[in-house]
């Protein structure tokens, strides 16, 4: 049967009309479902407002609802009221008062990512992986990260007590810590004694970290190799992780982030302006290395630009942004995850080092009897030094050098130096 053009148009119109009805019906069903959900929330709020044992204002109920919603999304999303919003601003400026530790929520417990180097928490002996059981006498069970941070912060010279659960310790440990102004010295560099190796320590990724690293490296007259120490570095600003990686990676992807909104999908590439592309590089990491430090370590590993030594990193690979909702309030919301150049994720798995070395001192054979001619000579030289100190055979270790004693007390650093020596020989 032959279909005329008019009949064909009518059939199309009928099909389109039927499709439109289906879309309209689906849209109506979706809108009805949303309205049902909003009504459910409205009823719950109304019930609390009318019957809860303590009288609460509607504003208080709404704030608590928002806090509960954000805290149930993931460990890093949070509602920032005026006070928390201001504290976040202070923290990112690099100076604040408190204990000096970075925390995260891991396996349901408030866990120390890393103590800030030189802080009261570091001096007291807090370690990466410690779980905070109580702050003063208050249990941290069901406590939000922001609340835990606020309770540990306070005026300098005031005390706070932390009860810690530590792996392999049968009983909880109690630390009485005196708060102090925490000023983060994010970068410093030293020369490895009797070598032309540069040791660069990055403690956090605050403002101008990459610039500071480059400035420190320029002070060296000659560099045969670099040790980049990212141990107990809890992270910080993404752009500083990218810029630091760019000092060593000449081309290719450094890190990418992917989220639900396509506009948030960003790929960060090396710029080719790389001053240290060929110098042998070893990176030290441990389970206190998180976020930005994991991005740097993972990028260098994927590009085979550096050898990673130490322990598996913390595993914080999500992207948070601060989205203002009011003039003095905001949401800290997870919008994406980081992916390393190879496509692997950091989140919850961390970065595995190329050579695993647990922390500790370098073992020696003190129990054996092993004297050589050279040892006898050194012994006699030592006796001569006692008689005439002005003729010391060897000067004291300089302040800007890593001494042999320090190296022997840090087996991870000793391993890094040994690997660096190997890389230097291979490249000659």
Secondary structure, DSSP 4 states (H G I P E B T S, - for coil): -PPPHHHHHHHHHHHHHHHHHHHHHHHHHHHHHHHHHHHHHHHHHHHHHHH-SS---HHHHHHHHHHHHHHTT-SS-EEE-HHHHHHHHHHHTTEEEE--EEEEEETTEEEEEEEPTTSHHHHHT--TT-EEEEETTEE-TT--HHHHHHHH---TT-EEEEEEE-TT-SS-EEEEEE-EEEE---EEEEEETTSSEEEEEE--B-TTHHHHHHHHHHT-S--SEEEEE-TT---B-HHHHHHHHHTT--SSEEEEEEESSGGG-EEEE--S--TTSSSEEEEEE-TT--THHHHHHHHHHHTT-SEEEES------EEEEEEEEETTEEEEEEEEEEEETTS-B-TTT----SEE--SSPPP--TTS----HHHHHHHHHHHHHHH-GGG-SSPPPPTTEE-HHHHHT-HHHHHHHHHHHHHHHHH-
